[in-house]
C-alpha cells in the first residue's frame, strides 16, 4: 500500500489520493503525505505548467494502447496490396495503368494480375509477324462490327458494283471456288470435311446470276469461312465504311506504344491475317489512333498460303528476306503472334518463335496448351530490358536505324572555276529537335496512351461510385 501512496504523491494531484480513501488499509497513510500539500498549494502558479503532463498516464492505459497498436496493421493492406481482391480497387487500377498495358489495363481480372511481367521462353528476335483478330484487335470488333456490316451490305454492294473490274474478278474466283467445292463434296474425303457448313452447301452455277452469288457469300459468312475470295469481297465492302468514317479500326491500346518501340529500335512488324491485304490496310489506315500504315513493314494474307500450313511460314520468311534485303535472316529471328493455338503450332513446326495471345474475349485456352507455348496478355510483355539491349547492339538493326535516320545529302556547291554559273542558294538547315528522336516520340505516345487509360479508369470508377454508396 506504500506504493499507491507514493504514486499519489508523485503526481502532486489531490484527485490521486481519492483511490486511497476508498480502501480501508490505505486510510492511515493518507494524512502523512497531506503535510507537504500546503507547499504545493502555496505555489499554485508553479504547478500550472504541469497539468498537461499528468494526462499522459491516462493515454498509456492498456485499454487505450490497443487501438494505437492496431492502426498500422489495419492500414497496411490498403497501402501495399499484393493481389487485389477485385478489379474495382484503386491501387489495382493504378498499377495496371502504370504498365502501359492499354486495353488490358481496364480488365483487372485474375488473368491480368501479372500483365506487366515480360514473357519467358522468348529468345532475341529481329522481326515481328502478328495476327490481327484476337491479337492486335478485339475479336468482338471483327464479329460484332465488321462481319454484320458486310452481311448487311453484301447484296446492295454486289448489285451496284458487279461490273467493276475488281469486283468482277472476285465473283469469278467465287464461282471457281464453288466448282471446286462441288467436286470435293462429290468425292468426299479430307477436302470435303474441310468445307464448313457442307450440309447446307449453296453453290454458284452461273457467275452472272447474282442471286446465286449472294446466296453463296451469305452461306460462307454464316459459317465464318476463311476463303480468299470471300475475304477479298469483304475488303471491298468495308472500304466504304472506313473511308466514310462509319467504322474505325479497333486496336488494343498497348499495340501503339509497342509499334513506336519497335520502330525506334529498328524491329520491323509484318501482319499475317486471314483477312485480305486490302482489309488489313483499311483497319490500320483508319484505326482509332489514326493512320498507322507507315509503322508496318508489310502484309500477308491467305494468298501466300493457309495459316494452318507450316509451309506458309517458310514462304513468308523468303519474302521478308527480300523485303528487308537480309538474306541471312533466320527462321528463329521471327516472332509470330496469334490467338489461335493451331496457327502457333504450324509456325513452330516451321521453326519460328511463337507466342500465344490471351486477350479478353478470346476463346478459352487449355492449361496444357498454355504450358506448351509462351503466352502474353499485352505487347508490353514482349519487350524486356534484355531484348532492348539486344536490339540496340545488333549490327543489322543498327544499320537499319542509321539508314532510316540518315540526313538527306545536300547538292554540292558549284565549282569555283565556273563563275558564270550561279550557285544555288544554300538551304536553311533545320534545327534539330527532340521530336526527331524516335525514342522521344515513343515516350510521348506512351504517355498519351497512359493518360487515355487513366481517364477511362477514372470514368469507370466514378460511374460505379453511386452503386457502391447505395450498398
C-alpha positions in Angstrom: 0.0 0.0 0.0 3.0 2.3 0.3 3.4 2.1 -3.5 -0.1 3.5 -4.0 0.6 6.4 -1.7 3.9 7.1 -3.5 2.1 7.2 -6.8 -0.4 9.7 -5.4 2.4 12.0 -4.1 4.4 11.8 -7.3 1.6 13.3 -9.2 1.1 16.2 -6.7 -2.6 15.8 -7.5 -5.4 15.9 -4.9 -7.5 13.7 -7.0 -4.9 11.0 -7.0 -5.5 10.5 -3.2 -9.1 9.6 -3.6 -8.5 6.0 -4.6 -6.6 5.5 -1.2 -9.7 6.8 0.7 -11.9 4.0 -0.8 -9.6 1.3 0.6 -9.6 0.9 4.4 -6.0 -0.2 4.6 -4.8 2.9 3.0 -6.5 5.4 5.3 -3.7 5.7 7.9 -1.1 6.5 5.2 -3.3 9.2 3.6 -2.7 12.0 6.3 1.1 11.8 6.1 1.5 12.8 2.5 -1.1 15.6 3.2 1.6 17.6 5.1 3.6 18.7 2.1 0.5 19.6 0.2 0.4 23.2 1.6 3.8 23.8 0.0 2.4 22.7 -3.3 -0.7 24.8 -2.7 1.4 27.8 -1.8 2.7 28.0 -5.2 -0.3 27.1 -7.4 1.1 29.1 -10.3 4.3 27.0 -10.4 2.2 23.8 -10.8 0.0 25.2 -13.6 2.5 24.3 -16.4 2.5 20.6 -15.3 -1.2 19.7 -15.6 -0.9 18.8 -19.3 1.8 16.1 -18.4 -0.3 14.1 -15.9 -2.7 13.2 -18.7 -0.1 11.0 -20.3 -0.7 8.1 -17.9 -4.3 8.2 -19.0 -3.3 7.7 -22.7 -1.0 4.9 -21.7 -3.6 2.8 -20.1 -3.8 -0.7 -21.6 -7.3 -0.1 -22.9 -6.0 2.9 -24.9 -2.8 1.4 -26.2 -4.6 -1.3 -28.2 -6.1 0.9 -30.9 -2.8 2.7 -31.4 -1.0 -0.6 -32.0 -3.7 -1.8 -34.4 -3.8 1.2 -36.7 -0.6 0.4 -38.6 -1.7 -3.2 -39.2 -5.2 -2.1 -40.3 -3.7 0.3 -42.8 -1.0 -2.0 -44.2 -3.1 -4.0 -46.6 -4.6 -0.9 -48.2 -1.1 0.8 -48.5 0.6 -2.0 -50.5 -1.9 -4.6 -51.9 -0.1 -7.7 -53.3 -3.1 -9.1 -55.2 -6.3 -7.1 -55.2 -9.4 -9.0 -54.3 -11.3 -7.5 -57.3 -10.7 -5.1 -60.2 -12.5 -2.2 -58.5 -9.7 -1.2 -56.1 -7.9 2.0 -56.9 -4.4 0.6 -56.2 -5.0 -2.2 -58.7 -6.2 0.2 -61.4 -3.2 2.5 -60.9 -0.8 -0.5 -61.1 -2.4 -1.7 -64.3 -2.3 1.8 -65.9 1.3 2.3 -64.9 2.4 -0.6 -67.0 1.2 0.9 -70.3 -0.8 -2.2 -70.9 -3.6 -0.4 -72.7 -7.0 -2.1 -73.1 -5.9 -4.9 -70.8 -5.4 -2.3 -68.0 -9.2 -1.9 -67.8 -9.6 -5.6 -67.5 -8.2 -6.2 -64.0 -9.4 -9.7 -63.5 -7.3 -12.6 -62.2 -5.8 -13.3 -65.6 -4.2 -9.9 -65.8 -2.6 -9.7 -62.4 0.9 -10.3 -63.8 0.3 -8.5 -67.0 3.4 -6.3 -67.0 5.9 -9.2 -66.4 8.0 -10.0 -69.5 7.2 -13.3 -71.2 9.7 -16.0 -70.5 11.0 -18.5 -73.1 11.3 -15.9 -75.8 14.8 -15.6 -77.3 16.0 -12.4 -79.0 14.1 -11.8 -82.2 14.5 -9.3 -85.1 11.1 -9.4 -86.8 7.5 -9.5 -85.6 4.8 -11.3 -87.6 1.4 -10.6 -86.0 -2.1 -11.8 -86.5 -5.0 -9.3 -86.2 -8.1 -10.9 -84.8 -7.7 -11.6 -81.1 -4.1 -10.4 -81.2 -3.9 -6.7 -82.1 -7.6 -6.2 -82.4 -10.5 -7.2 -80.2 -12.3 -10.3 -81.6 -15.6 -8.7 -80.8 -14.8 -5.8 -83.2 -14.5 -8.3 -86.0 -17.6 -10.4 -85.2 -19.8 -7.6 -83.9 -18.9 -4.7 -86.2 -17.2 -5.8 -89.4 -19.0 -9.1 -90.1 -22.5 -7.7 -89.5 -21.7 -4.7 -91.7 -20.6 -6.9 -94.6 -23.6 -9.2 -94.2 -26.0 -6.3 -94.3 -24.4 -4.6 -97.3 -23.2 -7.5 -99.4 -26.4 -7.6 -101.6 -26.7 -3.9 -102.4 -22.9 -3.7 -102.9 -22.8 -6.6 -105.4 -25.8 -5.4 -107.4 -24.2 -1.9 -107.6 -20.6 -2.9 -108.3 -20.8 -6.3 -110.0 -19.5 -4.7 -113.3 -16.4 -3.2 -111.6 -13.3 -5.0 -112.8 -12.0 -5.7 -109.2 -15.4 -7.0 -108.0 -16.0 -9.0 -111.3 -12.7 -10.7 -110.6 -13.8 -11.7 -107.1 -17.1 -13.1 -108.5 -15.1 -15.3 -110.9 -13.0 -16.5 -108.0 -16.1 -17.3 -106.0 -17.5 -19.3 -108.9 -14.2 -21.2 -109.3 -14.2 -22.0 -105.6 -17.8 -23.2 -105.8 -16.9 -25.6 -108.6 -14.0 -27.0 -106.5 -16.4 -27.4 -103.6 -18.9 -29.4 -105.6 -16.1 -31.7 -106.8 -14.8 -32.1 -103.3 -18.2 -32.9 -101.8 -18.8 -35.4 -104.6 -15.5 -37.2 -103.9 -15.6 -37.0 -100.2 -12.5 -37.3 -98.1 -10.5 -34.7 -96.2 -11.2 -31.9 -98.7 -15.0 -32.3 -98.3 -14.5 -32.4 -94.5 -12.6 -29.2 -94.7 -15.6 -27.3 -96.1 -17.5 -25.7 -93.2 -21.3 -26.0 -93.4 -21.2 -28.6 -96.1 -24.6 -29.9 -95.1 -26.3 -26.8 -96.4 -23.9 -26.0 -99.2 -25.0 -23.3 -101.7 -23.2 -23.3 -105.0 -22.9 -21.0 -107.9 -23.9 -22.5 -111.3 -23.7 -19.2 -113.2 -21.5 -16.3 -112.1 -23.8 -13.9 -113.9 -26.6 -15.0 -111.6 -26.2 -12.5 -108.7 -28.8 -14.2 -106.6 -26.7 -17.4 -106.5 -23.5 -15.4 -105.8 -25.2 -13.5 -103.0 -26.6 -16.8 -101.5 -23.1 -18.4 -101.7 -21.5 -15.5 -100.0 -24.0 -15.4 -97.2 -23.6 -19.1 -96.7 -19.8 -18.7 -96.4 -20.2 -15.8 -93.9 -22.7 -17.8 -91.8 -20.0 -20.5 -91.3 -17.1 -18.0 -90.9 -15.2 -19.5 -93.8 -11.7 -18.2 -94.3 -11.7 -18.4 -98.1 -9.6 -15.9 -100.1 -12.4 -14.7 -102.5 -14.8 -14.1 -99.6 -12.1 -12.1 -97.7 -11.4 -10.1 -100.8 -15.1 -9.2 -101.2 -15.4 -8.2 -97.6 -12.5 -5.9 -98.0 -14.2 -4.1 -100.9 -17.4 -3.7 -98.8 -15.5 -2.4 -95.7 -13.6 0.2 -97.7 -16.7 2.5 -98.0 -17.4 2.1 -94.3 -13.8 3.0 -93.3 -13.5 5.9 -95.8 -16.8 7.4 -94.7 -15.8 7.2 -91.1 -18.7 4.9 -90.1 -16.2 2.4 -88.9 -12.8 2.9 -87.1 -10.3 0.1 -86.9 -10.0 -1.1 -83.3 -6.6 -1.7 -81.8 -5.7 -2.6 -78.3 -4.0 0.4 -76.7 -0.9 -1.5 -75.8 -0.2 -2.0 -79.6 0.6 1.6 -80.3 3.5 2.0 -77.8 4.9 -1.3 -79.0 4.8 -0.1 -82.6 6.7 3.0 -81.6 9.2 1.0 -79.6 9.8 -1.4 -82.5 10.2 1.4 -84.9 12.7 3.2 -82.6 14.9 0.1 -82.3 14.5 -1.0 -85.9 12.4 -4.1 -85.5 10.1 -4.4 -88.5 6.5 -5.5 -87.9 4.6 -7.5 -90.5 0.9 -8.6 -90.5 -0.3 -12.1 -91.4 -4.1 -12.4 -91.3 -6.8 -14.4 -93.0 -8.4 -11.1 -94.0 -7.3 -9.7 -97.3 -4.4 -7.4 -97.5 -6.8 -4.6 -98.6 -8.8 -5.2 -95.4 -5.7 -5.2 -93.3 -4.6 -1.8 -94.7 -8.0 -0.3 -94.1 -8.0 -1.4 -90.5 -4.6 0.1 -89.7 -5.0 3.0 -92.0 -8.3 4.1 -90.3 -7.6 3.0 -86.8 -8.6 4.6 -83.5 -5.1 6.1 -83.4 -5.1 7.4 -87.0 -3.1 6.0 -89.9 -0.5 3.5 -88.6 0.4 2.0 -92.0 3.9 3.8 -92.0 4.7 1.9 -88.9 4.2 -1.5 -90.6 6.7 -3.2 -92.9 4.3 -5.3 -94.9 1.2 -7.5 -95.1 0.4 -11.2 -95.8 -2.9 -12.9 -96.3 -4.0 -16.4 -97.4 -2.9 -15.8 -101.0 0.6 -16.9 -99.7 -0.9 -20.0 -98.1 -3.2 -21.3 -95.4 -2.3 -20.1 -91.9 -2.6 -23.7 -90.6 0.1 -24.9 -93.0 3.8 -24.8 -91.9 4.9 -24.2 -95.5 3.2 -20.8 -95.5 5.6 -19.5 -92.8 8.6 -20.7 -94.8 7.3 -18.8 -97.8 6.8 -15.7 -95.7 10.4 -16.0 -94.5 11.6 -15.9 -98.1 9.5 -12.8 -98.8 10.6 -11.0 -95.7 14.3 -11.6 -96.6 13.7 -10.0 -99.9 11.7 -7.1 -98.4 14.4 -6.4 -95.8 17.3 -7.2 -98.1 18.6 -9.5 -95.5 19.3 -13.0 -96.9 20.9 -14.1 -93.6 17.6 -13.7 -91.7 16.9 -17.0 -89.9 13.6 -18.6 -89.0 14.1 -18.2 -85.3 14.7 -14.4 -85.8 10.9 -14.1 -86.5 8.4 -14.0 -83.6 4.9 -15.0 -84.7 1.9 -13.8 -82.6 -1.6 -15.3 -82.7 -4.5 -16.2 -80.6 -5.0 -19.5 -82.5 -3.1 -22.4 -81.0 -3.2 -24.3 -84.3 -1.6 -21.4 -86.2 1.0 -21.1 -83.4 1.7 -24.9 -83.7 2.1 -24.6 -87.5 4.6 -21.6 -87.1 6.6 -23.5 -84.5 6.7 -26.5 -86.9 8.3 -24.1 -89.4 10.8 -23.3 -86.6 9.6 -19.7 -86.0 9.5 -18.3 -82.5 5.9 -18.1 -81.3 3.7 -16.5 -78.6 0.1 -17.1 -77.8 -2.2 -14.1 -77.3 -4.5 -14.3 -74.3 -6.9 -11.4 -74.8 -10.2 -10.7 -73.1 -13.0 -12.4 -75.1 -10.7 -14.8 -76.9 -11.7 -18.5 -77.0 -10.5 -20.3 -73.8 -7.1 -22.0 -74.0 -6.5 -25.2 -72.1 -3.8 -25.4 -69.4 -1.8 -27.9 -71.4 -1.6 -25.6 -74.4 -0.7 -22.6 -72.2 2.1 -24.6 -70.7 3.4 -25.6 -74.2 3.7 -22.1 -75.6 4.8 -18.7 -74.3 1.6 -16.7 -73.6 1.1 -12.9 -73.3 -1.7 -10.6 -72.4 -0.1 -7.4 -73.7 2.5 -6.4 -76.2 4.5 -4.8 -73.4 5.3 -8.3 -72.1 7.2 -8.9 -75.4 9.7 -6.1 -74.7 12.2 -6.6 -71.9 15.5 -4.8 -70.9 17.5 -7.8 -72.3 15.7 -7.6 -75.6 16.1 -3.9 -75.8 19.8 -4.2 -75.2 20.0 -6.9 -78.0 18.1 -4.6 -80.4 20.3 -1.6 -79.7 23.5 -3.6 -80.1 22.5 -5.7 -83.1 24.6 -4.6 -86.1 21.9 -5.3 -88.7 19.3 -3.4 -86.8 21.7 -0.6 -86.1 22.4 -0.2 -89.8 18.7 -0.2 -90.5 18.2 2.6 -87.9 21.1 4.6 -89.3 19.7 4.3 -92.8 16.3 5.5 -91.5 17.7 8.4 -89.6 20.4 9.4 -92.0 20.3 13.1 -93.1 19.4 13.9 -96.6 22.6 14.8 -98.6 22.5 18.4 -100.0 23.6 19.3 -103.5 27.3 20.2 -103.8 28.2 23.8 -104.4 29.2 25.0 -107.9 32.9 24.7 -108.6 34.9 28.0 -108.4 36.1 27.5 -112.0 32.7 28.3 -113.3 31.9 31.8 -112.3 29.2 32.2 -115.0 27.0 29.5 -113.3 25.2 30.9 -110.3 25.4 28.7 -107.3 22.0 27.7 -105.9 21.2 29.4 -102.6 22.1 27.2 -99.6 19.1 25.7 -97.9 18.5 26.7 -94.4 19.3 23.8 -92.2 16.5 22.8 -89.9 17.4 23.0 -86.2 17.5 19.6 -84.6 14.5 18.9 -82.4 13.9 16.4 -79.7 10.8 15.3 -81.6 13.1 13.9 -84.3 14.3 11.3 -81.9 12.0 8.2 -82.4 12.6 7.2 -78.7 11.2 10.6 -77.6 8.2 10.1 -79.9 7.7 6.7 -78.4 7.7 8.1 -74.9 5.2 10.8 -75.9 2.9 8.3 -77.4 3.2 6.1 -74.4 2.3 8.9 -72.1 -0.7 9.8 -74.3 -1.9 6.2 -74.1 -1.5 6.1 -70.3 -3.5 9.4 -69.9 -6.3 7.9 -72.0 -6.4 4.7 -69.9 -6.3 6.7 -66.7 -9.3 8.8 -67.9 -11.2 5.6 -68.8 -10.5 4.1 -65.4 -11.5 7.3 -63.6 -14.7 7.4 -65.6 -15.4 3.8 -64.7 -14.7 4.4 -61.0 -16.9 7.5 -60.9 -19.8 5.7 -62.6 -19.5 2.8 -60.2 -19.4 5.1 -57.1 -23.2 5.7 -56.7 -23.9 1.9 -56.9 -21.3 1.3 -54.2 -22.8 4.0 -51.9 -26.3 2.5 -52.1 -24.9 -0.8 -50.9 
